[in-house]
Amino acid sequence: MAKKTNSFEDLGGFVFSTNENFDFNTNEDFETPAPHLQKLEAHLDKKNRGGKIATIIKGFEGTEDDLKALAKKLKTLCGVGGSAKEGEIIIQGNFRDKIMEYLTKEGYKVKRVGG
């Protein structure tokens, strides 16, 4: 029985594409846009969290390192735990107003979403 590949690393970094217009000379260095160009959304959520509330910041565009750095600043500001992945920052607890005030002061455009 053949070994199953579960990731691109298992393929040796080789990926097939059917895109005829793909430019092989593109530079993959992606820079994070300035804060005033970012449009973030502040959500409150308690689904799949055992009834506990979490503040979720969605819409961040940029590198994973910059996302994690912003998440660390927000976690320190609120004095709680959280995580950052896939363009979302999850902060434990209801700190939406405090986070929105901080992000606005830093130059981000933040929109309140939900109740």
C-alpha positions in Angstrom: 0.0 0.0 0.0 1.3 3.4 -1.0 2.1 6.1 1.7 -0.4 8.9 1.8 0.8 12.4 1.6 -0.7 14.8 4.1 1.0 18.0 3.3 3.0 19.9 0.6 6.2 19.1 2.5 5.6 15.4 1.9 5.6 16.2 -1.8 9.0 17.9 -1.5 7.7 21.4 -2.1 6.4 20.4 -5.6 2.9 21.6 -6.4 1.0 21.0 -9.6 -1.0 23.8 -11.2 -3.3 24.1 -14.2 -3.0 27.9 -14.4 -1.5 28.8 -17.7 -1.0 32.4 -16.8 1.0 31.7 -13.6 4.1 34.0 -13.3 7.0 32.0 -11.9 9.0 35.2 -11.4 6.7 36.6 -8.7 8.3 37.6 -5.5 6.6 35.9 -2.5 7.8 38.6 0.0 4.6 39.9 1.4 4.6 43.0 3.6 1.9 44.0 6.1 -0.1 47.0 5.0 0.1 50.1 7.2 -2.5 50.3 10.0 -4.6 53.0 8.4 -5.1 50.7 5.4 -6.3 47.8 7.5 -10.1 47.3 8.0 -10.7 45.1 11.1 -13.9 43.8 12.6 -14.5 43.3 16.3 -16.8 40.4 17.2 -18.0 38.8 20.4 -18.4 35.1 20.4 -19.3 32.3 22.8 -19.9 29.4 20.5 -17.8 26.2 21.2 -16.2 27.9 24.2 -18.2 26.3 27.1 -20.4 29.4 27.4 -17.4 31.8 27.9 -17.1 34.9 25.8 -14.2 35.7 23.5 -13.4 38.9 21.6 -12.4 38.1 18.0 -10.6 40.5 15.7 -11.1 39.5 12.1 -9.8 40.9 8.8 -6.1 41.4 9.6 -4.0 41.3 6.4 -0.3 40.8 6.7 2.4 38.3 7.8 1.8 35.7 10.5 4.6 37.3 12.6 2.9 40.7 12.5 -0.5 39.1 13.4 1.1 37.3 16.4 2.8 40.6 17.5 -0.5 42.5 17.4 -2.2 39.6 19.3 0.5 39.8 22.0 0.0 43.5 22.4 -3.8 43.0 22.8 -3.3 40.1 25.2 -1.0 42.2 27.3 -3.3 45.2 27.2 -6.2 43.1 28.5 -4.1 40.9 30.8 -5.7 37.7 29.5 -4.8 34.8 27.2 -5.7 34.3 23.6 -4.4 33.1 20.2 -3.7 34.3 16.7 -4.1 32.2 13.5 -5.5 32.5 10.0 -6.0 36.3 10.1 -7.9 36.2 13.4 -7.0 37.2 16.9 -9.0 35.6 19.7 -8.9 37.3 23.1 -10.4 35.5 26.1 -13.2 37.6 27.6 -15.3 40.6 26.7 -12.8 43.3 25.9 -14.2 44.6 22.6 -14.5 48.2 23.6 -11.0 48.4 25.1 -9.5 46.7 22.1 -11.4 48.9 19.6 -10.2 52.0 21.5 -6.6 50.8 21.4 -6.7 49.8 17.7 -8.3 53.1 16.7 -5.6 54.9 18.6 -2.9 52.9 16.7 -4.5 53.9 13.4 -6.5 50.9 12.5 -10.1 51.2 11.1 -12.2 49.0 13.4 -15.9 48.2 12.9 -18.1 46.8 15.6 -19.9 43.7 14.4 -22.8 42.0 16.3 -24.5 43.0 19.5 
